[in-house]
Amino acid sequence: MQGEILTIAQDTGGDITLNQVFMEGLIPGEVGKNIIDVAKKGTPLLKMGSGSPRVFLCAGIHGNELPPQLAFFKLFNQLESKKLRGTAYLVPIAIPYATMKNSRRFQGWDMNRKTFKDGYISNTILKTAQKLEIEAAADFHSTQPHSNPGIESVFCSKKPCYKSYKIANHITTETSSKIIPQEKAGTLYGGALEDELNISRIPAVTCEVVSRNGKVDSGSVERSLLQMKSFLDYFNII
């Protein structure tokens, strides 16, 4: 299943092959090669499968958090041979320019604090999920050791979408990650993609694995892939 690749933003493009840390050891399949090419023009969106449930997975809001972005390339290879029971929309590299530069910020800003504001790529991703009538979403990150949260974890909230908490509980039970629940979306961080999705009534979680910024620590890609597959497993898509 090759899937259909679209570009949802034109100002974010970058050649991610110039990030030597990212490319080290990466052997992209056919879908991965196409993603790398499309990313030069902007933010790629890959659609795989059809019908319901319709779920959304994203990585690279912080370009220097490499493990989840790399995990997507492994996920592509595994999904290519499967017939999905539903539709998966995948944004593996949200900001190719930031990934190319191995940078947390884009145009001087942390995009995971700008989702509520028009004109920022995180807001474009939110609007894309809304337009596609997504039923649930997961945003994948990595966290530095001894930082916040600094541990493998899944952020979620109970209000307004209790399903966010249920999805997080499923992932953390399957992967032995720590659940970090908020009572109400948007109270911990302002403008995070996960929170703004939940506020707009799309159940969402943020999944974190441990790796140094701009690096790929041992096992971190595999742990992120495990979180992705657990999210899909919740909806019985694979």
Number of C-alpha atoms within 10 A of each C-alpha: 15 17 16 12 18 15 17 18 19 13 15 24 24 22 19 22 17 13 16 11 15 22 13 10 9 13 11 17 14 13 19 21 13 15 23 19 17 20 27 20 19 23 27 28 27 21 17 21 20 15 10 14 15 21 25 26 24 24 27 26 30 26 27 25 31 27 33 30 28 26 22 24 22 19 16 22 17 13 17 16 10 13 13 18 16 18 18 25 23 22 27 30 30 29 31 29 25 26 31 21 18 23 18 21 19 20 10 8 11 18 25 23 17 19 25 20 13 11 10 20 24 25 23 18 23 18 17 15 21 15 9 12 13 21 16 23 28 29 24 29 27 32 21 20 15 10 10 8 17 16 18 25 25 27 23 31 27 17 18 17 20 17 20 27 24 16 25 30 20 17 27 20 13 14 16 12 20 18 19 18 17 16 14 17 25 19 10 11 12 15 20 23 29 28 30 24 29 26 18 14 19 24 29 32 31 24 30 28 30 27 24 20 20 22 16 21 15 11 12 23 23 16 20 26 22 17 29 22 17 21 26 22 15 14 16 13 20 15
